[in-house]
Amino acid sequence: MHDLYRKYVNRSQVSLMTSFGFGRELVERAEGAYIYTRDGRKILDFTGGVGVLSHGHNHPRILAARKRFQDQQRMEVHKTYFSPYIAALGNNLAQLLPGDLSMSFFPNSGAEAVEGAVKLAYKYHGGRRQRILHADISFHGKLLGSGSLTGSPQKNFAFPGIPGVETFTYGDLDSVRRLVAQARTADGGCDVYAILIEPFSASTMRYCSEEFLRGLRELCTAEDIILVFDEIYTGWGKTGSLFYFTRYEGLLPDVLTTSKSFGGGKSSISAYIARESVFRKAYDNLGDALMTSTSTTYYGFGEECATAIEAVNIVVDDDYPARARDLDRVLAPGLERIAKQFPDIISNTVGSGALHGVFLDGGPKLLDLAARLAPGGFRQDPQFRTKLITCAVINALYRDHDIYTYYTLNGSNPLVVGPPLVATTDEVERFLDAFEQTLSQGMSKLLARFVKEKVGSLWA
Ligand SMILES: Cc1ncc(COP(=O)(O)O)c(C=O)c1O
């Protein structure tokens, strides 16, 4: 496998991933919160699949829904026939979401949903407004458009992007107001067509205050700016409410984007859902009847939609927001306790529901020397130290305790503790015990082992 990857996929990926245990093992199968490797290990998956796996691996209801679709030989490729799945999914979302967020479109990836939302906002204003605002810390995808709206890209290359992108400070309403004021046109209008924000930023574990979100809403309403909430990561109960913003009564974006666990861990599907009046003004005419400006070959594909219908049914039937709150009641105080126990290693822990970040710091001074000796790409990385420490902890959790975690590649690289919503509080306790035992080995020992076992072979 490594050879084939080296030859036909990506050589550097092999070098990097084999520096962790999981890059050296093969997965036989996966079920619920567990991954079973070929050599007989049973790994507790606390990554949450980077937001994809709230339902865990291979949820039986998701498998059954897909099997039904296949057994009945459904035909859902042609867009010229109406799809009962698109109709039902659109209906269900409209029933679940607050206000008049009721018009849905279903592409395949989060980045496409973001770009669809941005295009809708641009079209809403008939192409007359040219500016779009996004936050300095933000992750919205990696296509050329969504990548240019991402505030903290993996900054190793500057790709071209869409024009008119301006950056405000996350959570700072005055900085948004300043940009809107600068966008005043000669006739007293506003040149901003959309503001894009993650109410909870999973890549940095920062979240907006209620005051900030309500202030944004007020400003967007006053200036007729389309407000887009990107909840691609945080939707479907993950943070303890259906969406992060739905914890605030009466708060409504003009467009919401979702993906990841929307596909139940099996289907590559995303959505943007617009308020009815916004959608109608942008696209409600015969020229846009087939949505050709945002469609892709696979958008609204039957099996993906059937899967998403079941994924959402499960979220409702099993009350995923309540499950996330249950896990939070054990996870949050547990992480706080461990942070107090190891103040030299943990600088902060932040999170909500089943999505927490642990910011690791410290380590011996020797690390600075290691950073200077590291190969080119690493040497220039200001986060090198944090990444190395965090990798050492992830590696020890995996090797010694059969627990799989990860750190975010964007933002400030917290170690992410994101159990799937099918995990139990006992499994959270197991993680906390393992985490405590790992840190009590001391950072120097963990690092020495990691560098010796792994990075040594990478640098050789
Ligand atoms: C908030 C947010 N927006 C957009 C995206 C992009 O989604 P995708 O990777 O499916 O293109 C992500 C992916 O992590 C995300 O977390």
The ligand as an ORCA input file, in Angstrom:
! r2SCAN-3c Opt
* xyz 0 1
  C     -16.874     25.196      8.763
  C     -16.482     24.475      7.511
  N     -16.838     24.977      6.327
  C     -16.517     24.363      5.173
  C     -15.801     23.193      5.161
  C     -15.448     22.525      3.853
  O     -16.140     21.330      3.707
  P     -15.582     20.226      2.679
  O     -14.301     19.725      3.245
  O     -16.657     19.191      2.621
  O     -15.407     20.926      1.357
  C     -15.410     22.629      6.376
  C     -14.608     21.376      6.402
  O     -13.950     21.042      7.363
  C     -15.750     23.290      7.587
  O     -15.396     22.791      8.786
*
